[in-house]
Amino acid sequence: MNLLITDDEYYIVQGLVGMLDKEELGIDNVFTAYSAEQALNVIRKEQVDLMLLDIEMPKETGFELLE
């Protein structure tokens, strides 16, 4: 399973990555993005099975990305 974590705050993303027990959760790859635009680029290149998205981001929200 591939996970994408998107948040405009660097320390939030890195904190979540650091807290994950990938083996226990069955996560093969963790992708990170710091904007909706970066997240969309990851989604276009990689198979993403699960996303953790910040709702309030500059320029585009997590909801807009989901659309």
GROMACS elastic network, one bead per residue, 0.5 to 0.9 nm:
[ bonds ]
;  ai    aj funct       b0    kb
    1    25     6  0.88987   500
    1    26     6  0.63844   500
    1    28     6  0.54021   500
    1    29     6  0.69461   500
    1    30     6  0.89642   500
    1    47     6  0.87634   500
    1    48     6  0.76007   500
    1    49     6  0.59183   500
    1    50     6  0.76669   500
    2    26     6  0.89179   500
    2    27     6  0.58622   500
    2    28     6  0.57277   500
    2    30     6  0.60150   500
    2    31     6  0.75736   500
    2    46     6  0.85125   500
    2    47     6  0.68368   500
    2    48     6  0.51029   500
    2    49     6  0.52558   500
    2    50     6  0.64662   500
    2    51     6  0.86448   500
    3    27     6  0.68775   500
    3    28     6  0.80480   500
    3    29     6  0.62322   500
    3    31     6  0.60718   500
    3    32     6  0.84240   500
    3    47     6  0.89953   500
    3    48     6  0.59264   500
    3    49     6  0.60896   500
    3    51     6  0.56736   500
    3    52     6  0.77228   500
    4    29     6  0.84396   500
    4    30     6  0.58341   500
    4    32     6  0.56173   500
    4    33     6  0.74687   500
    4    39     6  0.76187   500
    4    42     6  0.81131   500
    4    43     6  0.84203   500
    4    48     6  0.65152   500
    4    49     6  0.80519   500
    4    50     6  0.63537   500
    4    52     6  0.62913   500
    4    53     6  0.81220   500
    5    13     6  0.64667   500
    5    16     6  0.80024   500
    5    17     6  0.80468   500
    5    30     6  0.73803   500
    5    31     6  0.62876   500
    5    33     6  0.63247   500
    5    34     6  0.84625   500
    5    39     6  0.82537   500
    5    50     6  0.86642   500
    5    51     6  0.58483   500
    5    53     6  0.61514   500
    5    54     6  0.84667   500
    6     9     6  0.87829   500
    6    13     6  0.68220   500
    6    31     6  0.85482   500
    6    32     6  0.58980   500
    6    34     6  0.55717   500
    6    35     6  0.65515   500
    6    36     6  0.72847   500
    6    38     6  0.84522   500
    6    39     6  0.65040   500
    6    51     6  0.76058   500
    6    52     6  0.61891   500
    6    54     6  0.61160   500
    6    62     6  0.83271   500
    7    10     6  0.71552   500
    7    12     6  0.68966   500
    7    13     6  0.60962   500
    7    32     6  0.83629   500
    7    33     6  0.66526   500
    7    34     6  0.50556   500
    7    35     6  0.63723   500
    7    36     6  0.82944   500
    7    52     6  0.83574   500
    7    53     6  0.62719   500
    7    55     6  0.83080   500
    7    56     6  0.85232   500
    7    57     6  0.71247   500
    7    62     6  0.87749   500
    8    12     6  0.82390   500
    8    13     6  0.81602   500
    8    33     6  0.78162   500
    8    35     6  0.55206   500
    8    36     6  0.85754   500
    8    54     6  0.75082   500
    8    56     6  0.85366   500
    8    57     6  0.59613   500
    8    58     6  0.76185   500
    9    12     6  0.55081   500
    9    13     6  0.66644   500
    9    14     6  0.89176   500
    9    34     6  0.67822   500
    9    57     6  0.89629   500
   10    13     6  0.53429   500
   10    14     6  0.62208   500
   10    15     6  0.84939   500
   10    33     6  0.89737   500
   10    34     6  0.68850   500
   11    14     6  0.50581   500
   11    15     6  0.57756   500
   11    16     6  0.84528   500
   12    15     6  0.50768   500
   12    16     6  0.62097   500
   12    17     6  0.86263   500
   13    16     6  0.52936   500
   13    17     6  0.62385   500
   13    18     6  0.86317   500
   13    32     6  0.70687   500
   13    33     6  0.80526   500
   13    34     6  0.79216   500
   14    17     6  0.50455   500
   14    18     6  0.60730   500
   14    19     6  0.86287   500
   14    32     6  0.86160   500
   15    18     6  0.51034   500
   15    19     6  0.62346   500
   15    20     6  0.88727   500
   16    19     6  0.51384   500
   16    20     6  0.64095   500
   17    20     6  0.55153   500
   17    21     6  0.88245   500
   17    30     6  0.75418   500
   17    32     6  0.85653   500
   18    21     6  0.82915   500
   20    23     6  0.87175   500
   20    24     6  0.87094   500
   20    25     6  0.79746   500
   20    27     6  0.89987   500
   21    24     6  0.54838   500
   21    25     6  0.62127   500
   21    26     6  0.85089   500
   21    27     6  0.82593   500
   22    25     6  0.51606   500
   22    26     6  0.58092   500
   22    28     6  0.69211   500
   22    29     6  0.82299   500
   22    30     6  0.85159   500
   23    26     6  0.51138   500
   23    27     6  0.62481   500
   23    28     6  0.77974   500
   24    27     6  0.78607   500
   27    30     6  0.72733   500
   31    39     6  0.87016   500
   31    42     6  0.74710   500
   31    46     6  0.89615   500
   31    48     6  0.85668   500
   32    38     6  0.84773   500
   32    39     6  0.74652   500
   32    42     6  0.82833   500
   33    36     6  0.74709   500
   33    37     6  0.83181   500
   33    38     6  0.53133   500
   33    39     6  0.51562   500
   33    40     6  0.88261   500
   33    41     6  0.89871   500
   33    42     6  0.78137   500
   34    37     6  0.83334   500
   34    38     6  0.64417   500
   34    39     6  0.73968   500
   34    57     6  0.89051   500
   35    38     6  0.52355   500
   35    39     6  0.62582   500
   35    40     6  0.86717   500
   35    57     6  0.69683   500
   35    58     6  0.76843   500
   35    59     6  0.84124   500
   35    60     6  0.78027   500
   35    61     6  0.87657   500
   35    62     6  0.89993   500
   36    40     6  0.61094   500
   36    41     6  0.86706   500
   36    53     6  0.88288   500
   36    57     6  0.77034   500
   36    58     6  0.86944   500
   36    59     6  0.81316   500
   36    60     6  0.60425   500
   36    61     6  0.69871   500
   36    62     6  0.68343   500
   36    64     6  0.83307   500
   36    65     6  0.59873   500
   37    40     6  0.51528   500
   37    41     6  0.64216   500
   37    42     6  0.88717   500
   37    60     6  0.80345   500
   37    65     6  0.82605   500
   38    41     6  0.51182   500
   38    42     6  0.64465   500
   38    43     6  0.87838   500
   39    42     6  0.50911   500
   39    43     6  0.62109   500
   39    44     6  0.86630   500
   39    65     6  0.81347   500
   40    44     6  0.61739   500
   40    45     6  0.87416   500
   40    65     6  0.73436   500
   41    44     6  0.51917   500
   41    45     6  0.64442   500
   41    46     6  0.86350   500
   42    45     6  0.52274   500
   42    46     6  0.57731   500
   42    47     6  0.84330   500
   42    48     6  0.82086   500
   43    46     6  0.53751   500
   43    47     6  0.65265   500
   43    48     6  0.62347   500
   44    47     6  0.79230   500
   48    51     6  0.72647   500
   53    61     6  0.87948   500
   53    62     6  0.55856   500
   53    63     6  0.84812   500
   53    65     6  0.88794   500
   54    57     6  0.65958   500
   54    61     6  0.73951   500
   54    62     6  0.55862   500
   54    63     6  0.87922   500
   55    60     6  0.88802   500
   55    61     6  0.52716   500
   55    63     6  0.63020   500
   55    64     6  0.88340   500
   56    60     6  0.79166   500
   56    61     6  0.52819   500
   56    62     6  0.66883   500
   56    63     6  0.87763   500
   57    60     6  0.59683   500
   57    61     6  0.51209   500
   57    62     6  0.70983   500
   58    61     6  0.70250   500
   60    63     6  0.81882   500
   60    64     6  0.61659   500
   60    65     6  0.70552   500
   61    64     6  0.51835   500
   61    65     6  0.64196   500
   61    66     6  0.88232   500
   62    65     6  0.50516   500
   62    66     6  0.63523   500
   62    67     6  0.89089   500
   63    66     6  0.51387   500
   63    67     6  0.65698   500
   64    67     6  0.52478   500
